[in-house]
Amino acid sequence: MKKQETLTEPFEEIARNVKLENITDPIIPLEKLNQIDDSKYPNKTIQVNAVIASNSVSYNVPSEINVQCTNNRKEHFCRRDENIILDINEYPKFVEVQDYKREQILNQIAKSSFSSDCSLNIEEIKTITIKRLRVRPVVSSLYKKASTFFDDDGNEWTAYDVYVIQEDAKNIEAGKEIRITGQVIADPKNGKVTILVSELSFVDDNIYDLENIKELSKFYKTKNVDEIMSWLSKEFEKYSKIVKRENVTELGLLSMFSPLHIEFEGKTIPAWLKTVVIGDSTTGKSETIRQLIVLCRIGQIISGEMSSVAGLAGASVQAGGGQWFTDFGVLVLNDKKFLAIDGAHKLRKDEIDKLAEAERNGKIAINKAAKGEAYARTRQIKILNPLDEDGRTTATMDSFLFPVNSLQYSFQIQSIARIDLCCFVTDDVDVKDRNVISHQQHDSKLEHLSDLIRFVWSNNYNVKFDDGVIQEILDQAIFLENKFKSEEYPLITNDQKFKLAKLSASLAVITCSFDDTISNVIVTKEHVQYISKLIDTEYTKAGLEKISKQNKFDQIDTEKLYDISEAIISKTHVTREESIEILSWITKQSKIIRDELMDEFALSRDNQAQPLLTYLKNEKIIKTSRNHYSIAKKGVAIARFLMDFSASSASRVAKTDTPLTDSEIKRGVSILSELERLERLKIHTFKCNDCNSEWKNTKETLEEITKNHNSEHSIVMMEVLS
């Protein structure tokens, strides 16, 4: 078969020449994409909405061929030469086929117009580019049953590979919602149901009723921010029938209504929020978010069973012909929208960490067999139960000392730092409050939130910070950092001012803080103060302030090192110098193994090594790993403190933090000298003036001696041991 230079023909011209039986058929509108599986739709022209789940793959296929018969025998009679326009239903047959297969298909098409004894020469004279695209149904929620995903109506969430023959279909990107019109056919590659798309358009879901927004704004005019948020919480409680979950409701609203970007301190920063709700099962945390989605009629909630890097970000998929393409996950499919991940504790800590950078940058990149990149600027809430120490079994909130401790087995430290806001849910609602028949109807103005959120997502406005607001954000950031900053649970971070700016902007939108034109959203000091108070209340209740104070208390100085040394001496009966050597050795180990500790310092197992390790673990200097111990945060602080010290009293250290070079002489006081000085200060001689009893060179305090001797006697300190 000879192939000559071909011309690419626009679809409109092909449509005029092609024999498409159903081109004049009425278009059948479908509610859900998976309805095309119904036996009544093959060869029918349908129209349905879908969401793009992959990058598009283009194929050049023949649209018109010239066929010549080269059989010159006298007894052979045929038309000799004919141009054949291919039916568009033939186009998918040429997708992902090798050249020999392409020739076979063309021969089959050509033979339909010639006799069996014709010798045919076929030339492609016109071609068209078609695109293969993976699409999925548009759904508001997903759950997993066995190995299959379903929406709330029980429909399977299936991916369809459709063929687009619209030449001017451009800007096809994963995550965009589209409306497709085309013919339902059987895919010639695998026999599965697909669509030959003749028309593709993008759907603007952010269509809102401005009058409803104005009505809501007018209603808010007489209320301050506290009153507005109180009204929203109370009305939503009536709507959802879920009681006493105000913190989850507010977090949900702030997440869903967050702007995509804001201008802050002279630069554009991402403003879509990434938040967390963690708490006990069956406490209404998931249902609260689900009802917010129902109220706003926008967004998606998925079950944790489909929570994986592949399900959330995407994966490389091999097509039937061996070609690879990227099938993007729900983070991309909800670009510029909202996604709630219910049961996010089923994601491993390392999986959450892998996604963290993509969530922060708003872009997913798949660099495997198929390379693909797509936006994922997704407003997001992770809803999860706390995990036990094994990282797999769920635990209850009351099994932790403080609610904030529940984060430790679900998130890496860097992932905690990227959380914009977190709320904690315990099973604390009285049984009588949960079981009350409520006939209260919600205010119909609450449903205007559906229009307001579409306005927010349309980006038809600018966020402006009122006079003095930037300074208020900085002041509140300082306040929150001083009160809550913790290396172990960094919910409050060095960039807290940006978190406050994003949260305050979202609150400004929720409270309709517009100018007269409704083209500018004005963030005021009141918004910033409300957000700061919200964080303060939630994190104080979660115990973060107490942990922060404990962390400050855990900072190591000579006095605390002395106390630790004393405890080691009492557990192991070693000398002061040996206690520092043991502590120094332990804090330098990546893995602390009891037998190695025993060998290093000639310690017995039951009377020395085990009591020592138990003490260090209780003091959070070390922590338990699977088959060994490792250094905890307090142990790291001790290691840093000892870094310039040696257990030998002959070694000296500088009293400043200025590093010394190898050629310099270290001058100052050795750590042992300092500890010995402290010990001398703690040893005293006491005498009772009433009975002449004496306590020589004791470490007991005056209060302890008085209590144990006679509280009515006069006891005085005689001297300090020199």
Wavefront OBJ file of the C-alpha trace (Angstrom):
o trace
v 0.000 0.000 0.000
v 1.326 3.402 -0.981
v 0.885 6.361 1.370
v 1.021 9.842 -0.147
v 1.140 13.291 1.443
v -2.195 13.800 3.202
v -4.386 16.751 4.080
v -5.935 17.250 7.508
v -9.622 18.019 7.197
v -11.764 19.901 9.738
v -14.549 17.924 11.373
v -17.288 20.203 9.993
v -16.293 19.329 6.402
v -16.109 15.635 7.198
v -19.538 15.767 8.818
v -21.016 17.134 5.586
v -19.610 14.270 3.538
v -19.826 11.375 5.964
v -22.665 8.868 6.266
v -23.582 9.105 9.947
v -26.988 7.535 10.409
v -27.800 9.152 13.738
v -26.543 12.663 12.947
v -30.157 13.894 12.810
v -31.345 11.858 15.776
v -32.651 13.833 18.752
v -30.023 14.353 21.452
v -30.844 12.386 24.598
v -29.746 14.188 27.789
v -28.376 11.885 30.471
v -28.036 12.688 34.161
v -25.031 10.422 34.824
v -22.258 9.259 32.501
v -22.605 5.606 33.517
v -26.125 5.539 32.027
v -24.478 4.868 28.642
v -24.083 1.254 29.830
v -27.865 0.857 29.462
v -28.766 -1.353 26.493
v -31.146 1.255 25.068
v -28.418 3.796 24.238
v -26.057 2.095 21.716
v -25.910 4.075 18.448
v -27.925 6.867 20.070
v -26.722 10.459 20.339
v -26.504 11.511 23.961
v -25.379 14.536 25.963
v -23.935 14.247 29.464
v -21.574 15.982 31.878
v -18.287 14.358 32.905
v -14.978 15.279 34.476
v -11.681 14.833 32.627
v -9.465 12.286 34.390
v -6.443 12.080 32.085
v -4.243 13.963 29.737
v -5.457 13.612 26.143
v -3.670 11.423 23.607
v -3.913 12.455 19.946
v -4.020 10.077 16.972
v -3.884 10.768 13.268
v -6.449 8.606 11.468
v -7.497 8.435 7.777
v -10.729 10.183 6.847
v -10.621 9.702 3.042
v -8.748 7.238 0.875
v -8.194 6.748 -2.841
v -8.503 3.143 -4.049
v -7.251 1.974 -7.442
v -7.604 -1.498 -8.904
v -4.434 -2.677 -10.664
v -5.913 -5.882 -12.136
v -5.482 -5.271 -15.899
v -6.803 -8.591 -17.190
v -9.290 -8.195 -20.068
v -11.941 -10.322 -18.373
v -11.793 -8.182 -15.190
v -14.266 -5.322 -14.999
v -14.498 -2.860 -12.046
v -14.703 0.815 -11.313
v -10.859 0.960 -11.258
v -10.556 4.180 -9.231
v -12.636 5.556 -6.350
v -12.328 7.964 -3.444
v -13.880 6.558 -0.255
v -14.867 8.758 2.687
v -14.596 6.800 5.926
v -17.507 6.675 8.312
v -16.500 8.374 11.546
v -17.448 5.171 13.383
v -14.370 3.657 11.719
v -11.987 6.200 13.282
v -11.446 4.459 16.654
v -10.285 1.330 14.809
v -7.076 3.163 13.867
v -6.165 4.130 17.414
v -2.992 2.482 18.771
v -2.474 0.121 15.826
v 0.749 -0.731 14.075
v 1.209 0.063 10.376
v 0.432 -3.467 9.151
v -2.828 -3.461 11.119
v -3.718 -0.044 9.725
v -3.240 -1.475 6.191
v -5.455 -4.456 7.001
v -8.287 -2.206 8.240
v -8.045 -0.002 5.138
v -8.087 -3.088 2.896
v -11.261 -4.311 4.593
v -12.915 -0.922 4.053
v -11.767 -0.721 0.423
v -12.903 -4.272 -0.486
v -16.478 -3.338 0.420
v -16.545 -1.248 -2.798
v -14.610 -3.647 -5.073
v -14.810 -7.275 -6.110
v -12.833 -10.050 -4.519
v -10.478 -10.461 -7.519
v -9.433 -6.817 -7.526
v -5.819 -5.980 -6.773
v -6.022 -2.797 -4.753
v -3.639 0.068 -4.268
v -4.747 2.336 -1.403
v -3.592 5.874 -0.677
v -4.577 8.022 2.339
v -5.468 11.402 0.879
v -7.025 13.048 3.940
v -6.587 12.503 7.688
v -8.084 13.851 10.865
v -6.740 14.043 14.411
v -8.893 12.460 17.106
v -8.210 12.542 20.829
v -8.679 9.746 23.283
v -9.693 10.999 26.704
v -10.448 9.276 29.994
v -13.508 10.724 31.729
v -15.436 9.885 34.889
v -18.952 10.637 36.163
v -19.515 13.840 38.160
v -20.433 12.774 41.711
v -20.638 14.437 45.128
v -19.519 11.447 47.205
v -17.818 8.097 46.798
v -17.487 4.965 48.904
v -15.826 1.596 48.383
v -17.518 -1.788 48.480
v -15.214 -4.767 47.995
v -12.852 -3.483 45.290
v -15.354 -1.216 43.521
v -16.240 2.436 44.075
v -19.845 3.660 44.136
v -21.621 6.981 44.468
v -24.480 7.634 46.910
v -27.011 6.363 44.358
v -25.252 3.008 44.168
v -23.826 3.633 40.700
v -20.352 2.293 39.978
v -17.755 5.056 39.517
v -16.375 3.829 36.206
v -13.792 5.422 33.946
v -14.616 5.657 30.225
v -12.115 6.186 27.420
v -13.974 8.326 24.876
v -12.916 9.532 21.435
v -13.164 13.222 20.589
v -13.369 14.146 16.888
v -13.943 17.857 17.471
v -10.850 19.458 15.930
v -11.131 22.734 17.860
v -11.336 21.045 21.281
v -8.489 22.804 23.072
v -7.306 23.338 26.663
v -8.296 19.806 27.566
v -6.941 19.467 31.092
v -7.534 16.920 33.833
v -9.955 18.137 36.476
v -12.155 20.214 34.181
v -15.847 19.454 34.010
v -17.110 19.081 30.459
v -20.382 18.531 28.583
v -20.011 15.984 25.804
v -22.361 15.254 22.911
v -21.814 12.165 20.801
v -22.791 8.702 19.733
v -22.670 5.700 22.064
v -20.656 2.957 20.368
v -18.760 -0.212 21.183
v -15.043 0.471 21.396
v -13.472 -1.516 18.528
v -10.364 -2.026 20.675
v -12.021 -3.957 23.504
v -15.779 -4.031 22.953
v -16.489 -1.766 25.934
v -19.117 0.957 25.739
v -17.692 4.351 24.799
v -18.678 7.616 23.146
v -17.625 9.078 19.823
v -17.718 12.730 20.884
v -18.681 15.223 18.188
v -19.000 18.232 20.506
v -17.188 19.070 23.738
v -17.695 22.193 25.838
v -16.520 23.250 29.268
v -19.045 23.565 32.084
v -19.037 26.632 34.301
v -20.470 25.318 37.558
v -19.922 28.643 39.289
v -23.206 30.218 38.216
v -24.811 32.073 41.098
v -27.815 34.252 41.869
v -26.407 37.644 42.818
v -29.707 38.701 44.384
v -29.478 35.877 46.929
v -25.949 36.995 47.838
v -27.157 40.583 48.239
v -30.025 39.421 50.463
v -27.607 37.490 52.677
v -25.230 40.448 52.803
v -28.059 42.800 53.787
v -29.126 40.403 56.566
v -25.554 40.379 57.917
v -25.225 44.175 57.950
v -26.693 44.526 61.450
v -24.549 41.732 62.914
v -20.921 41.495 63.941
v -18.709 38.537 63.012
v -19.468 36.641 66.249
v -23.209 36.995 65.694
v -22.989 35.922 62.045
v -20.998 32.786 62.828
v -23.308 31.965 65.737
v -26.325 32.305 63.428
v -24.703 30.065 60.807
v -23.874 27.372 63.387
v -27.373 27.381 64.891
v -29.169 27.333 61.541
v -26.900 24.613 60.189
v -27.615 22.539 63.306
v -31.330 22.799 62.482
v -30.618 21.897 58.846
v -28.319 18.924 59.524
v -29.861 17.687 62.821
v -26.272 17.264 64.096
v -25.853 18.839 67.523
v -22.876 20.516 69.208
v -20.381 20.258 66.388
v -19.795 23.989 65.963
v -16.026 23.594 65.639
v -16.387 21.114 62.753
v -19.002 23.320 61.092
v -16.783 26.398 61.262
v -13.731 24.532 60.016
v -15.804 23.123 57.147
v -17.126 26.538 56.139
v -13.675 28.135 56.292
v -12.219 25.337 54.154
v -14.940 25.346 51.509
v -15.143 29.149 51.184
v -11.409 29.864 51.071
v -10.259 31.964 48.088
v -7.866 30.430 45.595
v -5.220 33.164 45.914
v -4.794 36.386 47.865
v -2.386 39.308 47.722
v -0.500 39.551 51.018
v 2.604 41.582 51.852
v 3.084 42.480 48.211
v 2.931 38.990 46.725
v 0.347 36.483 45.580
v 0.069 33.476 47.868
v -2.016 30.285 47.560
v -5.058 30.643 49.803
v -6.928 27.354 49.356
v -7.076 25.774 52.814
v -5.894 22.325 53.884
v -7.491 21.384 57.186
v -7.925 18.349 59.452
v -10.739 17.001 61.617
v -9.585 14.225 63.942
v -11.743 12.479 66.513
v -13.675 9.483 67.709
v -15.893 7.390 65.424
v -19.637 8.070 65.205
v -19.334 11.585 66.601
v -20.793 13.358 63.566
v -17.560 14.751 62.144
v -17.953 13.147 58.691
v -21.701 13.701 58.512
v -21.249 17.391 59.354
v -18.986 17.883 56.328
v -21.259 15.741 54.163
v -24.260 17.907 55.074
v -22.290 21.069 54.262
v -21.657 19.634 50.791
v -25.372 18.854 50.421
v -26.311 22.357 51.594
v -23.924 24.082 49.194
v -24.638 21.565 46.410
v -20.976 21.530 45.472
v -17.795 19.649 46.405
v -17.022 15.962 46.895
v -16.447 13.583 49.815
v -14.686 10.265 49.327
v -14.190 7.295 51.623
v -10.786 6.462 53.044
v -10.751 3.098 51.268
v -9.910 4.903 48.040
v -7.298 7.022 49.819
v -3.958 6.132 48.292
v -1.325 8.028 46.369
v -2.701 6.551 43.142
v -6.335 7.260 44.047
v -5.648 10.828 45.162
v -2.835 11.907 42.830
v -2.974 9.531 39.882
v -1.124 6.706 38.190
v 0.328 5.628 34.870
v -2.050 3.370 32.945
v -1.209 1.257 29.910
v -3.729 1.295 27.100
v -4.607 -1.709 24.974
v -2.040 -0.894 22.302
v 0.766 -0.621 24.815
v 0.807 3.160 24.991
v 0.928 4.752 28.448
v -1.135 7.685 29.690
v -1.832 9.295 33.061
v -5.077 8.592 34.896
v -5.288 11.410 37.448
v -6.863 11.021 40.886
v -9.545 12.917 42.773
v -7.230 15.743 43.894
v -6.868 16.742 40.248
v -10.509 16.051 39.460
v -11.401 18.602 42.157
v -8.965 21.306 41.059
v -10.252 24.720 42.253
v -13.060 22.875 44.042
v -13.434 21.126 47.417
v -12.571 17.583 48.497
v -13.193 15.901 51.855
v -11.270 12.669 52.495
v -13.269 10.653 55.012
v -11.224 7.988 56.782
v -7.887 9.603 55.893
v -6.243 7.592 58.704
v -6.154 4.724 56.200
v -3.444 6.647 54.368
v 0.009 5.802 55.678
v 2.121 8.592 57.153
v 4.610 8.332 54.301
v 1.783 8.534 51.732
v 0.463 11.718 53.339
v 4.001 13.073 53.247
v 4.347 12.254 49.531
v 1.189 14.217 48.776
v 2.039 17.173 51.026
v 4.305 18.983 48.578
v 1.840 18.552 45.711
v -0.998 19.834 47.925
v 1.063 22.867 48.875
v 2.123 23.701 45.298
v -1.251 22.879 43.787
v 0.209 20.685 41.065
v 0.419 16.913 40.617
v 3.288 15.511 38.555
v 3.400 11.838 37.567
v 6.844 10.828 36.357
v 6.602 7.121 35.700
v 5.904 5.142 32.536
v 3.612 7.976 31.491
v 4.581 11.509 32.372
v 1.799 13.918 33.163
v 1.195 17.103 35.084
v -2.049 18.694 36.200
v -3.298 21.326 38.624
v -4.610 20.289 42.047
v -5.465 23.588 43.741
v -7.915 21.730 45.898
v -9.580 23.001 49.070
v -9.318 19.989 51.313
v -10.359 18.476 54.632
v -8.875 15.239 55.917
v -11.304 13.516 58.314
v -9.748 10.769 60.395
v -9.839 8.682 63.527
v -6.742 8.682 65.742
v -4.346 5.775 65.373
v -2.629 3.673 68.006
v 1.138 3.372 68.296
v 1.263 0.648 65.613
v 0.018 3.167 63.024
v -2.788 0.840 61.888
v -5.255 0.260 64.742
v -7.695 3.060 65.524
v -7.687 4.451 69.045
v -10.049 6.617 71.098
v -9.349 10.239 71.924
v -9.436 9.550 75.660
v -6.499 7.146 75.262
v -4.237 10.168 74.757
v -3.051 12.532 77.484
v -4.205 15.503 75.389
v -6.346 15.532 72.200
v -3.459 17.048 70.226
v -1.397 13.909 70.971
v -3.754 12.045 68.623
v -1.889 13.546 65.638
v 1.404 11.812 66.402
v 0.719 8.442 64.763
v -1.147 9.815 61.716
v 1.140 12.598 60.477
v 4.827 13.257 60.059
v 5.956 16.479 61.752
v 6.338 18.311 58.434
v 2.789 17.310 57.438
v 1.417 18.686 60.735
v 3.162 21.993 59.983
v 1.289 22.257 56.663
v -2.156 22.012 58.311
v -3.858 25.424 58.176
v -6.396 24.574 60.891
v -7.171 21.451 62.907
v -10.112 20.650 65.161
v -10.488 17.794 67.628
v -13.717 15.878 68.233
v -14.408 13.769 71.313
v -17.468 11.748 72.252
v -18.632 14.460 74.653
v -22.234 15.112 73.577
v -24.756 14.099 76.224
v -26.959 11.192 75.189
v -30.090 13.286 75.888
v -28.870 16.021 73.519
v -28.283 13.472 70.746
v -31.735 11.957 71.079
v -34.117 14.885 70.818
v -36.875 15.217 68.222
v -36.383 18.583 66.561
v -39.173 20.233 64.562
v -37.256 23.468 64.107
v -36.901 24.584 60.499
v -33.766 26.347 59.349
v -33.872 29.875 57.990
v -34.175 29.698 54.186
v -31.427 32.326 53.877
v -28.968 29.596 54.955
v -29.428 28.034 51.513
v -28.010 31.191 49.925
v -24.614 29.780 50.897
v -24.929 27.728 47.698
v -24.800 30.940 45.656
v -22.157 32.534 47.868
v -19.733 29.627 47.461
v -20.104 29.716 43.690
v -19.292 33.410 43.813
v -16.164 32.590 45.835
v -15.082 29.866 43.422
v -15.692 32.100 40.400
v -12.855 34.427 41.522
v -14.881 37.458 40.408
v -13.581 39.589 43.276
v -10.419 40.865 44.959
v -9.420 40.387 48.601
v -8.382 43.635 50.274
v -6.945 44.096 53.761
v -8.346 47.064 55.669
v -6.097 49.670 57.326
v -4.146 48.221 60.229
v -5.120 44.616 59.428
v -1.633 43.500 58.380
v -0.245 44.677 61.727
v -3.106 42.906 63.521
v -2.219 39.678 61.693
v 1.422 40.042 62.752
v 0.444 40.770 66.362
v -1.884 37.759 66.531
v 0.758 35.541 64.913
v 3.224 36.556 67.641
v 0.617 35.847 70.322
v -0.181 32.383 68.937
v 3.474 31.450 68.421
v 4.372 32.451 71.975
v 1.478 30.437 73.371
v 1.380 27.313 71.213
v 4.595 26.825 69.260
v 5.825 23.252 69.615
v 8.418 21.298 67.663
v 6.528 18.088 68.370
v 3.117 19.360 67.166
v 3.853 22.356 64.896
v 0.269 23.411 64.205
v 1.532 26.935 64.873
v 4.530 27.623 62.651
v 6.966 30.341 61.629
v 4.655 31.222 58.732
v 1.612 31.584 60.976
v 0.930 35.050 59.567
v 0.142 33.483 56.175
v -2.228 30.962 57.754
v -3.988 33.798 59.583
v -4.249 35.832 56.382
v -5.819 32.910 54.478
v -8.249 32.000 57.253
v -9.248 35.634 57.777
v -9.883 36.089 54.046
v -12.127 33.022 54.045
v -14.032 34.341 57.060
v -14.455 37.717 55.330
v -16.129 35.967 52.386
v -18.390 33.857 54.608
v -19.568 36.984 56.458
v -20.168 38.891 53.164
v -17.659 41.615 53.988
v -18.101 43.281 50.589
v -17.762 46.823 49.384
v -20.745 48.436 47.642
v -19.849 46.889 44.277
v -19.415 43.356 45.666
v -16.194 43.210 43.658
v -13.943 43.556 46.701
v -13.889 41.439 49.871
v -12.619 43.503 52.815
v -10.717 41.726 55.596
v -10.997 43.658 58.877
v -9.337 43.442 62.276
v -12.514 41.805 63.566
v -12.017 38.883 61.165
v -8.403 38.410 62.257
v -9.316 38.570 65.951
v -12.124 36.042 65.488
v -9.786 33.564 63.737
v -7.101 34.031 66.406
v -9.680 33.434 69.147
v -10.979 30.354 67.295
v -7.455 28.891 67.094
v -6.731 29.871 70.704
v -9.883 28.142 71.985
v -9.456 24.984 69.898
v -5.752 24.462 70.555
v -5.990 25.303 74.277
v -8.767 22.738 74.645
v -6.595 20.252 72.739
v -3.754 20.683 75.259
v -1.263 22.318 72.886
v -0.538 25.174 75.313
v 0.428 22.723 78.059
v 2.695 20.805 75.690
v 4.295 24.044 74.539
v 4.971 25.041 78.150
v 6.376 21.590 78.875
v 8.664 21.888 75.842
v 10.007 25.159 77.200
v 10.456 23.518 80.592
v 12.292 20.628 78.904
v 15.040 22.916 77.646
v 18.263 21.643 79.141
v 20.505 23.652 81.433
v 23.137 22.642 83.977
v 20.565 22.394 86.796
v 18.419 19.936 84.822
v 21.449 17.978 83.687
v 22.452 17.646 87.343
v 19.032 16.194 88.227
v 19.276 13.693 85.345
v 22.795 12.730 86.423
v 21.586 12.208 89.994
v 18.832 9.931 88.766
v 21.260 7.873 86.653
v 23.553 7.509 89.668
v 20.666 6.299 91.820
v 19.564 3.758 89.171
v 23.002 2.386 88.291
v 25.222 3.229 91.316
v 27.915 4.677 89.051
v 30.078 7.764 89.624
v 29.186 11.272 88.507
v 31.665 11.091 85.638
v 30.343 7.691 84.541
v 26.770 9.019 84.587
v 27.738 11.764 82.104
v 29.633 9.250 79.951
v 26.551 7.015 79.829
v 24.269 9.946 78.964
v 26.670 11.200 76.290
v 26.935 7.734 74.710
v 23.173 7.168 74.695
v 22.362 10.528 73.075
v 24.816 9.866 70.240
v 23.297 6.525 69.190
v 20.898 6.184 66.268
v 19.748 2.903 67.809
v 20.045 2.169 71.528
v 20.245 -1.555 72.193
v 20.245 -2.722 75.801
v 22.912 -5.404 75.326
v 25.261 -2.910 73.699
v 24.718 -0.487 76.588
v 25.486 -3.270 79.075
v 28.691 -4.222 77.239
v 29.859 -0.620 76.847
v 29.599 0.225 80.562
v 29.687 -3.228 82.213
v 26.141 -2.859 83.548
v 24.002 -5.706 84.832
v 20.717 -6.189 83.043
v 18.117 -6.260 85.832
v 19.722 -4.053 88.475
v 21.305 -1.366 86.305
v 20.563 -1.299 82.542
v 16.816 -1.937 82.645
v 16.053 0.535 85.503
v 18.157 3.129 83.643
v 16.327 2.642 80.329
v 12.936 2.712 82.061
v 13.834 6.025 83.735
v 15.083 7.563 80.466
v 11.912 6.448 78.664
v 9.634 7.862 81.383
v 11.524 11.151 81.174
v 11.042 11.116 77.374
v 14.796 11.209 76.797
v 14.468 8.022 74.733
v 11.498 6.312 73.114
v 10.622 2.740 72.241
v 10.994 1.498 68.687
v 10.262 -1.989 67.392
v 13.344 -3.829 68.689
v 15.382 -1.016 70.159
v 15.236 2.434 71.706
v 15.884 5.720 69.914
v 16.486 9.305 70.968
v 13.440 11.420 71.781
v 13.294 15.201 71.484
v 14.514 15.760 75.038
v 17.437 13.456 74.354
v 18.350 15.552 71.318
v 18.351 18.651 73.528
v 20.723 16.907 75.947
v 22.987 15.864 73.071
v 23.179 19.464 71.865
v 23.944 20.671 75.379
v 26.725 18.120 75.775
v 28.129 18.661 72.286
v 31.032 20.860 73.439
v 31.560 19.010 76.695
v 33.497 15.920 77.605
v 32.961 13.655 80.562
v 36.596 14.262 81.513
v 37.229 17.132 83.922
v 40.441 17.863 82.005
v 38.446 19.047 79.000
v 37.295 22.645 78.990
v 34.485 24.420 77.144
v 33.865 28.012 76.195
v 31.155 29.811 78.146
v 29.875 31.409 74.913
v 28.190 29.738 71.949
v 30.962 30.848 69.569
v 32.423 27.743 67.877
v 36.121 27.141 68.445
v 38.561 26.033 65.781
v 40.852 23.081 66.308
v 43.824 25.418 66.854
v 42.129 27.350 69.646
v 42.410 26.412 73.309
v 39.071 25.755 74.939
v 38.860 27.700 78.156
v 36.058 27.838 80.688
v 34.491 25.422 83.139
v 34.120 21.677 82.523
v 30.689 20.129 82.832
v 31.871 17.988 85.742
v 33.175 21.052 87.563
v 29.820 22.737 87.090
v 27.937 19.693 88.376
v 30.267 19.431 91.359
v 29.685 23.096 92.135
v 25.929 22.544 92.024
v 26.268 19.557 94.322
v 28.186 21.646 96.866
v 25.435 24.235 96.764
v 22.874 21.528 97.476
v 24.741 20.025 100.483
v 24.111 21.726 103.843
v 24.390 21.186 107.595
v 21.320 21.880 109.738
v 20.821 22.087 113.513
v 17.701 22.096 115.638
v 17.742 24.952 118.237
v 15.252 23.122 120.425
v 16.822 19.654 120.721
v 20.324 20.186 119.281
v 19.796 17.514 116.588
v 22.141 17.881 113.625
v 21.994 16.921 109.934
v 25.495 17.089 108.492
v 26.293 17.356 104.764
v 22.813 16.421 103.643
v 20.996 17.092 100.368
v 17.660 17.290 102.143
v 15.947 20.673 102.092
v 14.929 22.633 105.179
v 11.272 21.908 104.412
v 11.877 18.155 104.182
v 13.839 18.038 107.473
v 11.248 20.120 109.337
v 8.401 17.930 108.084
v 10.178 14.683 109.048
v 11.564 15.967 112.398
v 9.131 18.228 114.227
v 7.246 21.019 112.568
v 7.192 23.022 115.812
v 10.977 23.015 116.306
v 13.258 25.738 115.008
v 15.759 24.335 112.519
v 18.463 26.462 110.948
v 21.130 25.933 108.282
v 24.630 26.039 109.821
v 26.988 26.072 106.841
v 27.541 25.239 103.209
v 30.003 22.441 102.529
v 33.130 24.035 101.075
l 1 2 3 4 5 6 7 8 9 10 11 12 13 14 15 16 17 18 19 20 21 22 23 24 25 26 27 28 29 30 31 32 33 34 35 36 37 38 39 40 41 42 43 44 45 46 47 48 49 50 51 52 53 54 55 56 57 58 59 60 61 62 63 64 65 66 67 68 69 70 71 72 73 74 75 76 77 78 79 80 81 82 83 84 85 86 87 88 89 90 91 92 93 94 95 96 97 98 99 100 101 102 103 104 105 106 107 108 109 110 111 112 113 114 115 116 117 118 119 120 121 122 123 124 125 126 127 128 129 130 131 132 133 134 135 136 137 138 139 140 141 142 143 144 145 146 147 148 149 150 151 152 153 154 155 156 157 158 159 160 161 162 163 164 165 166 167 168 169 170 171 172 173 174 175 176 177 178 179 180 181 182 183 184 185 186 187 188 189 190 191 192 193 194 195 196 197 198 199 200 201 202 203 204 205 206 207 208 209 210 211 212 213 214 215 216 217 218 219 220 221 222 223 224 225 226 227 228 229 230 231 232 233 234 235 236 237 238 239 240 241 242 243 244 245 246 247 248 249 250 251 252 253 254 255 256 257 258 259 260 261 262 263 264 265 266 267 268 269 270 271 272 273 274 275 276 277 278 279 280 281 282 283 284 285 286 287 288 289 290 291 292 293 294 295 296 297 298 299 300 301 302 303 304 305 306 307 308 309 310 311 312 313 314 315 316 317 318 319 320 321 322 323 324 325 326 327 328 329 330 331 332 333 334 335 336 337 338 339 340 341 342 343 344 345 346 347 348 349 350 351 352 353 354 355 356 357 358 359 360 361 362 363 364 365 366 367 368 369 370 371 372 373 374 375 376 377 378 379 380 381 382 383 384 385 386 387 388 389 390 391 392 393 394 395 396 397 398 399 400 401 402 403 404 405 406 407 408 409 410 411 412 413 414 415 416 417 418 419 420 421 422 423 424 425 426 427 428 429 430 431 432 433 434 435 436 437 438 439 440 441 442 443 444 445 446 447 448 449 450 451 452 453 454 455 456 457 458 459 460 461 462 463 464 465 466 467 468 469 470 471 472 473 474 475 476 477 478 479 480 481 482 483 484 485 486 487 488 489 490 491 492 493 494 495 496 497 498 499 500 501 502 503 504 505 506 507 508 509 510 511 512 513 514 515 516 517 518 519 520 521 522 523 524 525 526 527 528 529 530 531 532 533 534 535 536 537 538 539 540 541 542 543 544 545 546 547 548 549 550 551 552 553 554 555 556 557 558 559 560 561 562 563 564 565 566 567 568 569 570 571 572 573 574 575 576 577 578 579 580 581 582 583 584 585 586 587 588 589 590 591 592 593 594 595 596 597 598 599 600 601 602 603 604 605 606 607 608 609 610 611 612 613 614 615 616 617 618 619 620 621 622 623 624 625 626 627 628 629 630 631 632 633 634 635 636 637 638 639 640 641 642 643 644 645 646 647 648 649 650 651 652 653 654 655 656 657 658 659 660 661 662 663 664 665 666 667 668 669 670 671 672 673 674 675 676 677 678 679 680 681 682 683 684 685 686 687 688 689 690 691 692 693 694 695 696 697 698 699 700 701 702 703 704 705 706 707 708 709 710 711 712 713 714 715 716 717 718 719 720 721 722
